[in-house]
Amino acid sequence: MADLLGSILSSMEKPPSLGDQESRRKAREQAARLKKLQEQEKQQKVEFRKRMEKEVSDFIQDSGQIKKKFQPMNKIERSILHDVVEVAGLTSFSFGEDDECRYVMIFKKEFAPSDEELDSYRRGEEWDPQKAEEKRKLKELAQRQEEAAAQQGPVVVSPASDYKDKYSHLIGKGAAKDAAHMLQANKTYGCGEAPSGGGGGGAGMQGSEALPTLLSHPHPPVPVANKRDTRSIEEAMNEIRAKKRLRQNGEELPPTS
């Protein structure tokens, strides 16, 4: 019996010490403060929602307003306002770079903003419908001009003067054109080019009259076979030595073939 009573007493928790009682008291006080703060935050949200609902309702009933800009709000307040606007059947957008200065604008459905207007608000600018209309007209005009230019095709540039007129004092009026028609390659020379040498008939001519005359009266072609040296190296060296001895002796050189 004594053993049973001892085991029961040992299994029971010891009474809390003075330090444990103090820590538990502080924990209960902190929990109570946290609950009170949560209730206050909840009440503030309810009051803020009621105030936003009233402002949105007044905005809807005012036929002279098509949009409304609210003061900067925190993230929770903007979320509540967006929800109120959606329930009321309106359109809302948030603008601003920093979270502290972001604000909400609401629009009536029949006056929903255009993309250009939204871009203006995102840039932090005021929307001016008159300037926007002018910019739209200029954009349409530029687009029409581009389409007209594309249909016309590339622009053909015509020179102000002809090169023949520019250099007429050097080549004459018709010399270059006539010479181009007269020029014919003489393939008997083996290089595919017309003869460039001139005879006595063209020596006295000057300027533009010389070229057509030389091209119209070429020398008789020389066969390619006649231009080749068919001698061997040994025969050529022997002939050179013989000519050298004749010059040294003062004798007359024999005629070359």
Backbone as a ProteinNet text record, in pm:
[ID]
protein_1_A
[PRIMARY]
MADLLGSILSSMEKPPSLGDQESRRKAREQAARLKKLQEQEKQQKVEFRKRMEKEVSDFIQDSGQIKKKFQPMNKIERSILHDVVEVAGLTSFSFGEDDECRYVMIFKKEFAPSDEELDSYRRGEEWDPQKAEEKRKLKELAQRQEEAAAQQGPVVVSPASDYKDKYSHLIGKGAAKDAAHMLQANKTYGCGEAPSGGGGGGAGMQGSEALPTLLSHPHPPVPVANKRDTRSIEEAMNEIRAKKRLRQNGEELPPTS
[TERTIARY]
82.9	0	86.3	192	283.2	351.6	386.4	451.1	355.5	229.7	130.9	112.4	103	87	210.1	325.4	448.9	458.3	417.6	423	324.9	208.8	109.7	161.8	221.4	273.2	389.9	471.7	587	544.3	431	384.7	314.8	272.5	203.7	303.5	259.9	346.4	370.4	490.4	524.2	459.4	427.8	369.4	468.2	421.1	511.5	586.9	708.2	790.6	749.7	810	776.9	815.9	928	972.4	878.6	831.8	739.1	607.3	560.4	435.7	447.5	562.3	583.4	587.6	654	663	526.5	448.4	314.6	225.2	241.2	162.2	195.6	322.6	363.9	312.9	314	264.5	115.7	38	-104.5	-129.5	-52.4	-68.4	-34.1	71.1	109.7	3	-51.8	-158	-280.7	-310.1	-426.3	-403.5	-281.7	-253.3	-261.4	-208	-212.2	-355.8	-438.8	-579	-649.5	-615.3	-675.7	-633.8	-505.5	-457.7	-525.1	-542.5	-609.8	-754.2	-819.9	-957.9	-963.1	-867.7	-864.5	-837.3	-742.4	-712.4	-833.3	-901.7	-1021.9	-1128.2	-1145.8	-1244	-1206	-1075.4	-1030	-1058.2	-1037.6	-1067	-1215.4	-1297	-1441.2	-1480.7	-1427.9	-1460.2	-1405.8	-1286	-1229.3	-1313.3	-1357.9	-1440.6	-1571.6	-1633.6	-1758.8	-1736.7	-1623.9	-1595.4	-1571.4	-1501.2	-1476.7	-1607.1	-1691.5	-1819.7	-1902.8	-1899.2	-1974.7	-1915.9	-1782	-1720.1	-1745.3	-1740.2	-1768.1	-1913.8	-2004.3	-2146.3	-2171.8	-2109.8	-2125.5	-2069.3	-1961	-1900.5	-1994.7	-2059.2	-2151.4	-2270.9	-2321.6	-2439.7	-2407.9	-2283.2	-2244.4	-2222.5	-2315.7	-2306.4	-2197.1	-2147.1	-2042.9	-1903.5	-1887.9	-1757.8	-1748.3	-1635.9	-1612.2	-1493.9	-1415.1	-1302.6	-1275	-1207.8	-1178.2	-1042.1	-961	-828.5	-827.4	-779.8	-774	-632.8	-624.7	-496.2	-411.3	-277.8	-193.1	-236.5	-232	-274.4	-171.3	-180	-93.7	-155.4	-85	-126.5	-261.6	-285	-411.2	-528.1	-511.3	-619.9	-649.8	-545.2	-570.2	-644.9	-611	-681.1	-829.4	-859.3	-1000.4	-1073.2	-1010.1	-1074.9	-1099.5	-1002.7	-1022.5	-1141.7	-1155.5	-1267.1	-1400.1	-1405.8	-1528.7	-1565.6	-1466.2	-1490.8	-1540.6	-1482.7	-1525.9	-1670.2	-1706.1	-1844.6	-1940.6	-1897.4	-1983.8	-1990.9	-1911.7	-1917.3	-1836.5	-1732.7	-1647.1	-1510.6	-1424.1	-1288.2	-1189.4	-1084.8	-985.4	-845.5	-749.4	-608.6	-524.4	-408.5	-312.6	-194.7	-146.2	-33.5	64.6	189.4	292.7	407.3	528.5	646.7	665.4	679.8	703	571.9	584.5	464.1	396.3	474.1	416.4	336.5	374.3	306.4	211.7	187.3	93.2	-50	-126.2	-264.6	-355.4	-486.2	-587.3	-672.3	-700.5	-795.1	-907.3	-1030.3	-1146.1	-1213.3	-1271.2	-1336.7	-1472.2	-1564.3	-1692.3	-1675.4	-1755	-1737.9	-1747.7	-1841.1	-1861.1	-1751.2	-1667.3	-1555.5	-1422	-1409	-1284.8	-1166.3	-1050	-935.7	-874.8	-815.9	-746.7	-604.8	-537.3	-399.5	-308	-332.7	-250.4	-269.7	-394.8	-420.6	-354.6	-361.7	-297.7	-146.4	-88.3	56.5	95.3	9.4	36.7	37.3	-57.9	-62.1	56.9	96.6	211.7	340.5	348.5	466	458.1	348.8	332.6	288.3	225.9	181.7	30.1	-16.9	-161.5	-211	-329.3	-386.3	-454.2	-410.4	-469	-532.3	-665.1	-729.3	-698.5	-686.4	-660.1	-522.1	-422.4	-287.6	-282.3	-354.9	-356.2	-418.5	-522.8	-586.1	-491.3	-418.5	-321.5	-211	-164.6	-60.4	-111.7	-238.5	-296.9	-306.9	-348	-358.5	-221.6	-119.8	15.8	65.3	33.8	74.6	5.4	-125.3	-197	-143.1	-110.2	-54.3	78.9	165.2	295.4	278	178.5	153.8	103.8	15.5	-32.9	80.9	169.4	282.7	375.4	397.8	480.8	416	284.4	215.8	221.1	203.4	210.5	351.1	452.7	590.6	620.2	563.1	586.1	518.5	402.1	333	404	467.7	537.9	665.2	722.5	844.9	966.4	1084.4	1207.7	1219	1281.2	1299.2	1416.6	1392.4	1496.8	1564.4	1693.7	1770.2	1827.7	1796.2	1847	1956.4	2073.3	2180.8	2143.4	2196.8	2165.4	2226.7	2337.4	2404.2	2461.8	2484	2541.5	2694.1	2759.3	2905.5	2968.3	2902.5	2958.2	2959	2855.4	2855.4	2961.2	2984.7	3081.4	3223.5	3255	3391.6	3397.3	3302.4	3301	3422	3476.6	3593.4	3718.8	3713.8	3828.8	3810.7	3693.3	3672.8	3585.4	3532.5	3445.1	3302.8	3217.9	3075.6	3045.7	3102.5	3067.3	3184.5	3303.6	3422	3414.9	3376.5	3376.5	3276.5	3159.8	3058	3098.6	3151.8	3194.2	3310.3	3404.8	3519.9	3477.5	3379.5	3333.9	3271.3	3201.4	3142.3	3248.9	3357.4	3460.9	3558.4	3570	3670.1	3636.9	3730.6	3714.3	3844.9	3836.5	3955.5	4015.3	4146.2	4218.8	4285	4226.5	4272.4	4398.6	4439.1	4560.7	4685.5	4676.8	4792.8	4809.1	4710	4722.6	4685.9	4642.9	4607.5	4465.7	4394.5	4255.4	4236.1	4337.7	4324.2	4349.7	4292.6	4312.3	4451.5	4514.1	4648.2	4648.5	4757.7	4768	4865.7	4943.4	5040	4973.8	5033.4	4977.6	5074.4	5025.3	5110.2	5126.4	5188.6	5213.6	5087.7	4981.7	4859.7	4793.1	4812.7	4745.5	4838	4966.5	5061.2	5029.7	4975.6	4950.1	4817	4733.4	4600.9	4608.5	4516.2	4514.1	4372.3	4364.5	4234.1	4149.1	4021.6	3923	3930.9	4002.5	4005.3	4109.4	4206.4	4314	4266.1	4185.8	4145.4	4060.9	3957.4	3881.1	3966.3	4060.4	4142.7	4233.7	4296.7	4386.1	4309.8	4189.1	4111.4	4054.4	4027.2	3969	4074.9	4205.5	4313.2	4422.4	4402.1	4505.8	4610.5	4730.1	4835.8	4798.2	4854.5	4828.5	4878.8	4801.6	4843.3	4965.3	5049.8	5168	5134	5155.8	5123.7	5202.8	5141.4	5205	5328.1	5324.1	5437.5	5563.5	5545.9	5662.7	5727.2	5653.9	5708.7	5792.8	5783.6	5852.3	5996.3	6085.5	6225	6239.5	6258.7	6263.9	6404.3	6502.8	6639.1	6656.1	6755.8	6789	6878.6	6899.3	6985	7128.6	7175.5	7314.5	7333.9	7235.9	7245.6	7241.6	7158.5	7150.9	7279.3	7342.8	7468	7580.1	7582.1	7686.6	7673.8	7550.3	7530.7	7574	7545.6	7586.6	7738.3	7808.3	7954.8	8014.3	7954.2	8005.7	7990.7	7877.5	7855.6	7953.8	7984.5	8077.6	8217.8	8261.8	8394.3	8402.1	8294.1	8293.4	8303.8	8234.7	8244	8384.3	8445.1	8582.3	8682	8661	8751.8	8717.1	8603.8	8564.3	8500.7	8459.6	8395.7	8245.9	8186.2	8042.9	7961.1	7857.2	7769.5	7680.7	7660.1	7568.6	7423.8	7340.7	7200	7127.5	7042.6	6964.1	6842.7	6795.9	6676.4	6553.5
-120.2	0	125.1	120.2	234.6	256.1	144	156.7	217.7	179.1	234.7	383.2	425.5	567.7	646.6	588.1	657.6	677.1	575	587.5	692.9	702	802.3	941.7	960.9	1092.5	1134.6	1036.9	1069.9	1105.5	1049.7	1078.3	1212.9	1268.6	1397.6	1510.6	1619	1734	1812.1	1862.3	1943.4	2079.5	2145.2	2280.5	2376.3	2467.9	2559.4	2648.8	2675.2	2764.6	2909.2	3002.2	3143	3195.3	3147.9	3191.4	3143.5	3019.7	2966.3	3043.7	3079	3154.4	3291.3	3356.9	3488.3	3479.4	3377.5	3362.7	3330.9	3250.8	3219.7	3342.6	3424.7	3548.1	3642	3655.6	3739.7	3684.7	3554.3	3493.4	3520	3511.6	3538.6	3685.7	3775.7	3917.1	3947.6	3885.7	3907	3852.6	3737.9	3680.9	3771.2	3830.6	3918.8	4045.5	4100.7	4220.5	4190.8	4076.7	4038.5	4022.1	3960.4	3943.8	4077.5	4168.9	4301.4	4377.2	4364.6	4429.4	4371.4	4240.7	4176.9	4223.7	4238.8	4287.4	4433.1	4514.2	4653.2	4662.4	4580.7	4580.8	4534.8	4435.8	4388.7	4496.4	4568.8	4676	4789.3	4820.7	4925.5	4887.2	4762.7	4716.5	4729.3	4695.1	4705.8	4851.2	4939.6	5082	5137.9	5097.7	5145.7	5097.1	4974	4922.1	4999	5028.8	5105.8	5243.6	5306.1	5439.1	5433.9	5330.3	5316.1	5285.2	5205.2	5174.7	5301.8	5390.2	5515	5605	5616.1	5700.2	5644.7	5514.3	5454.4	5474.3	5462.4	5484	5628.8	5723.8	5864.4	5888.5	5823	5837.7	5785.7	5674.2	5616.3	5708.4	5768.8	5853.8	5989.9	6029.2	6158.7	6140.8	6191.7	6175.9	6262.7	6359.5	6446.7	6389.3	6280.1	6218	6089.4	6074.8	5950.7	5873	5938.9	5871.3	5941.4	5868.7	5924	5871.5	5964	5929.2	5935.3	5827.6	5820.4	5855.3	5885	5915.5	5787	5801	5680.8	5593.9	5462.7	5366.5	5255.5	5181.4	5064.2	4947.2	4838	4724.2	4668	4658	4600.7	4690.9	4822.8	4915.6	4914.9	4906.8	4900.3	4773.1	4664.8	4538.8	4549.2	4612.4	4629.8	4718	4827.4	4917.5	4848.4	4771.3	4697.6	4601.5	4538.3	4445.8	4519.9	4636.6	4715.8	4761.4	4806.5	4853.8	4740.2	4622	4508	4469.6	4471.6	4439.9	4543.1	4670.2	4776.6	4777.4	4695.5	4688.8	4797.1	4846.8	4950	4890.6	4976.8	4936.6	5015.6	4948.7	5015.4	4973.1	5067.1	5042.7	5108.1	5048.2	5105.3	5163.1	5278.8	5345.8	5393	5415.2	5461.1	5362.6	5415.7	5330.5	5264.8	5343.7	5290.4	5245	5146.4	5092.6	5197.8	5288.2	5388.6	5494.8	5521.9	5628	5574.5	5445.3	5390.3	5429.7	5461.1	5504.2	5429.3	5442.3	5372.4	5474.9	5444.5	5523.1	5431.3	5480.2	5400.9	5471.9	5391.1	5441.4	5373.4	5449	5388.1	5301.8	5196.5	5097.5	5160.4	5252.4	5312	5411.6	5446	5539	5472.7	5347.1	5273.7	5339.6	5349.6	5419.5	5340.3	5413.7	5351.2	5312.8	5239.7	5200.3	5322.2	5422.3	5543.6	5618.1	5622.2	5690.3	5617.1	5485	5407.7	5425.9	5428.8	5450.7	5587.6	5686.6	5820.5	5820.9	5752.9	5745.8	5667	5562.7	5483	5564.9	5658.1	5745.7	5860.9	5869.5	5977.5	6107.6	6101.4	6221.4	6233.1	6356.2	6379.7	6351.3	6296.9	6261.6	6382.9	6417.6	6529.7	6474.6	6464.9	6406.5	6483.5	6616.2	6695.3	6664.4	6661.6	6627.2	6484.6	6396.8	6257.8	6246	6323.8	6321.2	6375.2	6482.2	6536	6434.1	6367.7	6267.3	6150.8	6113.7	6003.2	6041.6	6165.9	6210.4	6213.2	6260	6262.4	6120.5	6028.1	5889.6	5829.8	5857.9	5807.6	5869.2	5999.1	6064.5	6003	5977.9	5916.4	5775.9	5703.1	5568.2	5572	5668.1	5679.4	5717.6	5804.9	5843.3	5724.9	5642.9	5524.3	5426.8	5409.4	5318.6	5372.5	5505.3	5564.2	5550.1	5569.1	5555	5411.2	5314.4	5173.8	5136.3	5195.4	5165.4	5227.3	5342.2	5407.3	5334.5	5256.9	5185.9	5271	5218	5292.7	5417.5	5518.8	5646.1	5634.2	5670.8	5667.3	5803.6	5804.6	5929.4	5952.8	6065.8	6102.4	6206.7	6186.5	6284.8	6416.5	6523.3	6655.8	6677.5	6611.5	6628.4	6495.6	6483.4	6362.9	6372.5	6258.4	6262.4	6302.7	6273.5	6312.3	6463.8	6528.2	6674.5	6733.4	6665	6716.3	6713.1	6605.2	6589.1	6609.7	6683.4	6706	6786.9	6870.3	6950.4	6864.2	6739.4	6649.7	6543.2	6486.8	6375.2	6412.3	6532.2	6571.1	6524.8	6557.5	6525.5	6378.8	6323.8	6186.8	6093.9	6137.5	6054.8	5928.3	5942.7	5826.2	5720.9	5764.2	5668.9	5601.6	5680.8	5622.9	5527.7	5565	5478.7	5347.4	5353.4	5231.6	5135.9	5190.2	5103.2	5048.5	5122.7	5078.6	4980.6	4978.4	4897.5	4749.9	4674.1	4530.9	4462.2	4356.3	4285	4207.1	4215.1	4143.6	4022.6	3907.5	3786.2	3727.6	3778.1	3724.8	3759.1	3854	3888.9	3794.3	3708	3609.8	3660.3	3786.1	3839.5	3893.2	3891.3	3933	4082	4165	4309.7	4370.8	4484.7	4555.2	4615.5	4633.3	4692.5	4834.3	4865.3	4997.6	5087	5032.4	5114.9	5200.9	5311.2	5403.3	5427.1	5447	5474.2	5621.3	5653.5	5793.4	5867.1	5794.7	5865.3	5929.8	5874.1	5931.8	6013.3	6026.8	6098.2	6245.4	6301.4	6445.5	6483.2	6385.8	6418.1	6436.3	6511.1	6539.4	6518.9	6492.6	6491.2	6374.9	6401.8	6297.4	6238.3	6302.3	6251.3	6141.4	6129.2	6033	5890.4	5866.9	5730.6	5663.9	5724.3	5656.9	5628.6	5717.2	5696.3	5576.9	5562.5	5450.4	5319.1	5321.2	5199	5157.7	5254.6	5221.5	5182.2	5212	5175.7	5101.6	4980.2	4906	4850.7	4822.4	4760.1	4615.2	4556.1	4413.3	4327.9	4233.3	4150.9	4066	4045.6	3960.6	3824.3	3716.6	3582.3	3554.4	3479.6	3446.8	3360.1	3273.9	3184.2	3261	3378.6	3458.1	3527.1	3539.5	3609.2	3517.6	3388.6	3294.3	3270.4	3252.3	3218.8	3068.4	3003	2855.5	2800.6	2887.6	2839.1	2779.4	2690.5	2635.9	2733.5	2706.4	2794.8	2792.8	2675.5	2664.4	2742.4	2734.5	2808.9	2959	3001.3	3143.4	3194.3	3115.5	3155.9	3162.3	3066.9	3067.2	3191.3	3229.6	3347.1	3473.8	3480.6	3597.9	3608.3	3493.7	3495.8	3539.2	3490.2	3526.3	3675.9	3734.7	3878.8	3958.7	3904.8	3975.6	3979.1	3864.6	3860.4	3954.4	3961	4049.1	4194.2	4230.7	4368.4	4400.9	4303.7	4327.1	4343.6	4268.9	4277.9	4393.9	4459.2	4572.7	4533.3	4407.7	4360.9	4393.2	4391.1	4423.4	4304	4330.6	4222.5	4175.9	4044.9	3995.9	4032.8	4049.5	4084.1	3972.5	4012.1	3910	3874.4	3751.4	3704.3	3763.5
0	0	0	76	82.8	-50	-118.3	-249.4	-350.8	-348	-440.2	-418	-295.2	-264.8	-306.2	-288.1	-327.5	-477.2	-553.7	-699.6	-750.5	-683.7	-725.6	-697.6	-583.8	-547.4	-637.1	-674.2	-760.2	-902.9	-948.9	-1084.2	-1095.2	-986.4	-987.9	-1011.2	-1087.1	-1114.3	-987.3	-979.5	-864.9	-876.9	-770.1	-778.3	-844.2	-930.6	-1000.8	-905	-944.6	-864.4	-890.6	-817.3	-832.2	-970.3	-1027.8	-1162.4	-1271.1	-1258.9	-1359.5	-1356.7	-1239.9	-1230.5	-1297.3	-1286.6	-1347.1	-1500.1	-1550.8	-1696.7	-1756.2	-1690	-1739.3	-1737.3	-1635.5	-1628.2	-1745.2	-1775.2	-1887.6	-2021.2	-2033.4	-2157.6	-2176	-2064.5	-2072.9	-2107.1	-2051.9	-2082.8	-2228.8	-2280.8	-2419.9	-2514.5	-2483.1	-2565.9	-2565.3	-2449.2	-2439.8	-2522.1	-2516.4	-2595.9	-2745.8	-2788.4	-2928.8	-2977.8	-2895.5	-2933.1	-2944.7	-2854.4	-2859.3	-2985.7	-3022.3	-3144.9	-3269.1	-3271.5	-3384.9	-3396.1	-3283.2	-3286.7	-3333.9	-3287.7	-3332.6	-3483.4	-3534.9	-3679	-3759.7	-3708.8	-3776.7	-3780.3	-3667.8	-3662.3	-3757.2	-3766.2	-3858.5	-4003.5	-4038.8	-4174.7	-4206.2	-4108.1	-4129.5	-4150	-4066.7	-4080.7	-4212.6	-4253.3	-4380	-4498.5	-4493.6	-4602.3	-4613.5	-4496.3	-4499.7	-4560.2	-4523.6	-4577.9	-4729	-4776.4	-4920.6	-4994.6	-4935.6	-4998.6	-5016.5	-4918	-4928.2	-5038.2	-5042.8	-5145.3	-5285.6	-5299.7	-5430	-5468.5	-5370.7	-5398.8	-5441	-5374.1	-5412.4	-5553.3	-5584	-5717.2	-5826.2	-5800.5	-5898.8	-5922	-5816.6	-5827.9	-5889.2	-5889.3	-5946.6	-6097.5	-6176.7	-6322.8	-6384.5	-6310.3	-6364.5	-6350.3	-6277.4	-6257.9	-6339.5	-6409	-6483.9	-6426.1	-6341.7	-6275.7	-6142.7	-6052.8	-5920.5	-5875.2	-5823.9	-5775	-5622.7	-5557.9	-5411.9	-5363.8	-5237	-5175.8	-5165.9	-5154.5	-5140.5	-5022.4	-5040.9	-4938	-4927.9	-4818.2	-4805.8	-4883.5	-4883.2	-4966	-4922.4	-4791.6	-4741.7	-4779.1	-4762.7	-4795.2	-4945.5	-5028.7	-5173.4	-5210.6	-5142.6	-5169.9	-5133.5	-5022.3	-4981.7	-5082.7	-5126.3	-5221	-5355	-5403.9	-5529.5	-5518.5	-5402.9	-5382.6	-5382.7	-5317.6	-5315.8	-5456.7	-5533.5	-5669.6	-5758.1	-5742.6	-5824.4	-5793.3	-5666.2	-5627.6	-5685.1	-5692.2	-5744	-5897.6	-5964.2	-6110.5	-6179.5	-6114.2	-6172.3	-6207.7	-6259.7	-6296.5	-6212.5	-6165.3	-6080.7	-6121.7	-6101.8	-6131.5	-6023	-5995.6	-5901.5	-5978.6	-5937	-6002.1	-5895.9	-5939.3	-5846.9	-5840.2	-5820.1	-5818.1	-5681.2	-5577.4	-5442.8	-5378.9	-5288.9	-5224.2	-5135.9	-5079.1	-4989.8	-5064.2	-5190.1	-5265.2	-5371.6	-5373.5	-5472.6	-5436.6	-5539.8	-5518.7	-5615.9	-5593.2	-5673.6	-5746.6	-5875.3	-5953.9	-5999	-5988.1	-6029.7	-6147.7	-6236.1	-6357.6	-6372.6	-6428	-6462.6	-6586.7	-6595.8	-6702.1	-6840	-6856.4	-6988.8	-7023.9	-6927.6	-6952.7	-6915.8	-6950	-6919.1	-6990	-6926.1	-6986	-7101.3	-7196	-7307.8	-7264.8	-7351.2	-7320.4	-7310.8	-7397.4	-7393	-7260.8	-7212.2	-7084.9	-6969.5	-6969.5	-6863.6	-6865.5	-6985.4	-6995.9	-6940.7	-6963.3	-6910.8	-6758.5	-6697.2	-6550.7	-6496.2	-6566.4	-6520.2	-6525.5	-6618.7	-6626.7	-6526.7	-6452.9	-6356.1	-6418.8	-6536.6	-6607.2	-6600.6	-6616.8	-6622.9	-6765.1	-6773.8	-6903.5	-6965.2	-7089.5	-7162.8	-7290.6	-7297.8	-7416.9	-7545.1	-7537.4	-7657.8	-7714.3	-7628.6	-7676.1	-7727.8	-7662.4	-7708	-7846.9	-7872.9	-8005.2	-8111.5	-8080.3	-8175.9	-8205.3	-8101.9	-8121.6	-8205.8	-8184	-8262.1	-8409.9	-8438.9	-8578	-8645.2	-8574.4	-8630.8	-8659	-8571.4	-8591.9	-8714.3	-8729.5	-8846.8	-8975.4	-8972.1	-9090.3	-9129.6	-9032.4	-9061.6	-9118.2	-9067.8	-9118.3	-9262.2	-9293.3	-9431.5	-9526.3	-9482	-9566.5	-9592.6	-9491.9	-9511.8	-9609.2	-9598.4	-9690.9	-9833.7	-9850.8	-9985	-10043.3	-9960.5	-10008.7	-10047.4	-9973.2	-10005.7	-10137.1	-10167	-10293.3	-10413	-10395.4	-10506.6	-10546.1	-10459.4	-10491	-10463	-10495.3	-10468.2	-10553.9	-10499.9	-10568.8	-10666.4	-10794.2	-10896.5	-10900.8	-10881.1	-10879.9	-11018.7	-11079	-11210.7	-11194	-11257.4	-11243.6	-11310	-11256.5	-11310.2	-11447.9	-11479.8	-11608.5	-11654.4	-11786.7	-11844.9	-11839.7	-11816.3	-11807.7	-11939.6	-12052.8	-12184.4	-12199.3	-12145.3	-12150.2	-12058.3	-11943.7	-11847.3	-11903.3	-11979.8	-12031.6	-12182.9	-12238.4	-12383.1	-12429.7	-12342.2	-12382.4	-12393.4	-12342.4	-12351.7	-12459.7	-12471.7	-12564	-12682.6	-12686	-12796.2	-12772.8	-12865.9	-12850.7	-12877.8	-12989.8	-13026.6	-13031.3	-12991.5	-13006.6	-12922.3	-12795.6	-12707.7	-12753.6	-12793.5	-12838.7	-12968.4	-13065.9	-13193.7	-13173.5	-13087.2	-13064.7	-12999.5	-12912.7	-12847.7	-12947.4	-13047.4	-13149.2	-13243.8	-13269.9	-13363.6	-13300.9	-13167.9	-13102	-13117.7	-13177.7	-13196.6	-13157.4	-13083.4	-13039.5	-13155.3	-13173.7	-13278.6	-13214.2	-13231.1	-13164.4	-13226.7	-13340.7	-13403.5	-13324.8	-13230.7	-13148.3	-13030.4	-13008.6	-12901.7	-12763.8	-12749.9	-12617.6	-12611.9	-12723.7	-12722.6	-12713.5	-12741.2	-12733.9	-12870.2	-12891.5	-13016.6	-13020	-13138.1	-13147.4	-13095.3	-13023	-12963.1	-13036.8	-13127.8	-13200.5	-13304.2	-13341.1	-13439.9	-13551.9	-13670.9	-13787.5	-13809.1	-13920.2	-13951	-13982	-14026.3	-14063.6	-13944.5	-13820.2	-13702.6	-13618.5	-13660.4	-13574.5	-13567.4	-13675.6	-13675.2	-13617.3	-13576.2	-13522.3	-13372.6	-13320.4	-13177.9	-13124.5	-12988.6	-12920.2	-12960.7	-12988.3	-13010	-13148.6	-13245.2	-13383	-13399.5	-13305.9	-13323.9	-13301.2	-13195.3	-13160.7	-13267.7	-13324	-13429.2	-13552	-13587.6	-13706.3	-13688.8	-13571.1	-13545.9	-13542.6	-13488	-13480.6	-13615.4	-13703.4	-13833.3	-13936.4	-13912.1	-14005.3	-13932	-13884	-13811.2	-13906.9	-13856.2	-13935.5	-13966.4	-14073.4	-14102.3	-13988.3	-13944.7	-13830.8	-13863.6	-13764.4	-13777.7	-13719.3	-13796.9	-13743.7	-13615.8	-13527.9	-13400.6	-13421.8	-13525.7	-13551.1	-13586.1	-13653	-13691.7	-13572.2	-13461.7	-13346.4	-13257.4	-13276.3	-13189.1	-13237.4	-13140.9	-13168.9	-13158.9	-13277.1	-13281.6	-13260.5	-13239.5	-13221	-13081.9	-13071.8	-12941	-12867.4	-12742	-12661.6	-12712.2	-12750	-12798.4	-12928	-13019.5	-13145.6	-13120.8	-13030.7	-12999.9	-12937.6	-12848.5	-12786.5	-12888.7	-12981.9	-13086.2	-13173.1	-13205.9	-13289.1	-13216.5	-13084.6	-13005.9	-12999.2	-12981.9	-12976.4	-13110.4	-13220.5	-13353.7	-13378.3	-13339.1	-13355.5	-13270.4	-13152	-13063.8	-13123.8	-13186.2	-13247.3	-13367.8	-13443.7	-13559.5	-13515.8	-13407.6	-13360.6	-13311.2	-13244.9	-13196.5	-13311.9	-13423.4	-13539.9	-13632.4	-13602.8	-13685.9	-13817.3	-13830.8	-13952.9	-13947.8	-14067.5	-14080.1	-14037.3	-13959.8	-13914	-14027	-14039.6	-14144.6	-14110.7	-14211.2	-14184	-14109.2	-14015.8	-13940.4	-14017.5	-13999.3	-14068.6	-14005.4
[MASK]
+++++++++++++++++++++++++++++++++++++++++++++++++++++++++++++++++++++++++++++++++++++++++++++++++++++++++++++++++++++++++++++++++++++++++++++++++++++++++++++++++++++++++++++++++++++++++++++++++++++++++++++++++++++++++++++++++++++++++++++++++++++++++++++++++

